[in-house]
Amino acid sequence: MDDFESIEPRQFLDKLQDGSLKEAKLIDVREPMEWDYYHLEELELLPMNSIPGRLDELPRERPIYVVCAHGVRSANVCAYLKHHGFDEVINVEGGMAALAYYRGFQYD
């Protein structure tokens, strides 16, 4: 498996709030139904299965933070992106469930 970085959900939210992620690409790789249930406006929905056909839409010169429901799909997407030459990909550990928890929303 390719090496990629990970970030704790609290640290990700702090960076989001303080503007540190302004230049980064923030993607949510869940499905539209999951997105409709709960999402963060700052993230762009790019379902996991769409990633192979949309690599040319992703920046290679900026960090890419990847979120899913619990951190498994996003880890797979991070590994896939690293394999395809993206240097700075970061998995948000615990995914949307962890992010929602820190924002006071019960995500099942």
C-alpha positions as a printed NumPy array, in Angstrom:
array([[  0.   ,   0.   ,   0.   ],
       [  1.225,   3.468,  -0.85 ],
       [  2.114,   5.818,   1.969],
       [ -0.163,   8.775,   2.538],
       [ -0.746,  11.155,   5.388],
       [ -3.649,  11.102,   7.82 ],
       [ -5.164,  13.836,   9.937],
       [ -7.262,  13.62 ,  13.088],
       [-10.838,  14.895,  12.65 ],
       [-10.482,  17.611,  15.296],
       [ -7.295,  18.903,  13.653],
       [ -9.02 ,  18.904,  10.237],
       [-11.946,  20.929,  11.615],
       [ -9.57 ,  23.374,  13.291],
       [ -7.703,  23.881,  10.021],
       [-10.976,  24.281,   8.171],
       [-12.119,  26.933,  10.63 ],
       [ -8.86 ,  28.902,  10.698],
       [ -8.553,  29.002,   6.911],
       [ -5.463,  26.785,   6.691],
       [ -7.146,  24.595,   4.076],
       [ -8.128,  27.419,   1.75 ],
       [ -5.679,  26.331,  -0.962],
       [ -6.326,  22.594,  -0.546],
       [ -8.792,  20.448,  -2.485],
       [-11.331,  18.916,  -0.092],
       [-13.266,  15.943,  -1.42 ],
       [-15.979,  13.711,   0.007],
       [-15.955,  10.281,  -1.653],
       [-19.273,   9.054,  -0.247],
       [-22.361,   8.445,  -2.352],
       [-24.952,  11.184,  -3.068],
       [-27.46 ,   9.684,  -0.596],
       [-24.85 ,   9.87 ,   2.176],
       [-23.988,  13.432,   1.139],
       [-27.66 ,  14.422,   1.3  ],
       [-27.902,  13.057,   4.845],
       [-25.005,  15.128,   6.189],
       [-22.048,  16.95 ,   4.661],
       [-19.719,  19.879,   5.085],
       [-20.265,  22.675,   2.567],
       [-16.524,  23.167,   2.117],
       [-16.118,  19.692,   0.603],
       [-16.838,  18.662,  -2.977],
       [-18.73 ,  15.426,  -3.595],
       [-16.71 ,  13.051,  -5.785],
       [-18.017,   9.518,  -5.165],
       [-15.262,   6.922,  -4.886],
       [-16.271,   5.097,  -8.052],
       [-16.036,   8.319, -10.069],
       [-12.415,   9.052,  -9.1  ],
       [-10.69 ,   7.014, -11.87 ],
       [-12.526,   8.948, -14.569],
       [-11.943,  12.328, -12.938],
       [ -8.228,  12.288, -12.108],
       [ -7.634,  15.158, -14.52 ],
       [ -9.959,  17.346, -12.412],
       [ -7.808,  16.94 ,  -9.301],
       [ -4.843,  19.254,  -8.655],
       [ -1.424,  17.655,  -8.484],
       [  0.201,  20.807,  -7.09 ],
       [ -2.078,  21.245,  -4.051],
       [ -2.899,  19.051,  -1.057],
       [ -5.997,  16.873,  -1.397],
       [ -7.926,  15.985,   1.764],
       [-10.213,  12.981,   1.408],
       [-13.265,  12.216,   3.574],
       [-15.739,   9.313,   3.54 ],
       [-18.153,   7.931,   6.125],
       [-15.687,   6.278,   8.516],
       [-12.238,   6.556,   6.929],
       [-11.995,   3.3  ,   4.959],
       [-13.037,   4.424,   1.469],
       [-11.051,   7.63 ,   1.845],
       [ -7.936,   5.612,   2.753],
       [ -8.44 ,   3.527,  -0.394],
       [ -8.851,   6.678,  -2.488],
       [ -5.701,   8.17 ,  -0.936],
       [ -3.738,   5.029,  -1.83 ],
       [ -5.167,   5.128,  -5.362],
       [ -4.243,   8.791,  -5.802],
       [ -0.703,   8.203,  -4.498],
       [ -0.354,   5.301,  -6.946],
       [ -1.364,   7.665,  -9.744],
       [  1.244,  10.288,  -8.924],
       [ -0.498,  12.636,  -6.519],
       [  2.065,  13.691,  -3.929],
       [  0.099,  15.24 ,  -1.093],
       [ -3.05 ,  13.306,  -0.225],
       [ -4.393,  13.279,   3.31 ],
       [ -6.987,  10.917,   4.758],
       [ -9.351,  12.368,   7.367],
       [ -9.396,   9.651,  10.04 ],
       [-12.798,   8.492,  11.207],
       [-14.471,  10.191,   8.261],
       [-17.717,  12.079,   8.391],
       [-18.866,  10.146,  11.461],
       [-15.972,  11.594,  13.474],
       [-16.35 ,  15.068,  11.977],
       [-20.082,  15.077,  12.735],
       [-19.385,  13.986,  16.309],
       [-17.101,  16.973,  16.884],
       [-19.752,  19.245,  15.399],
       [-22.479,  17.841,  17.653],
       [-24.358,  15.826,  15.017],
       [-25.169,  12.123,  15.461],
       [-24.052,  10.389,  12.262],
       [-25.007,   6.721,  11.946]])
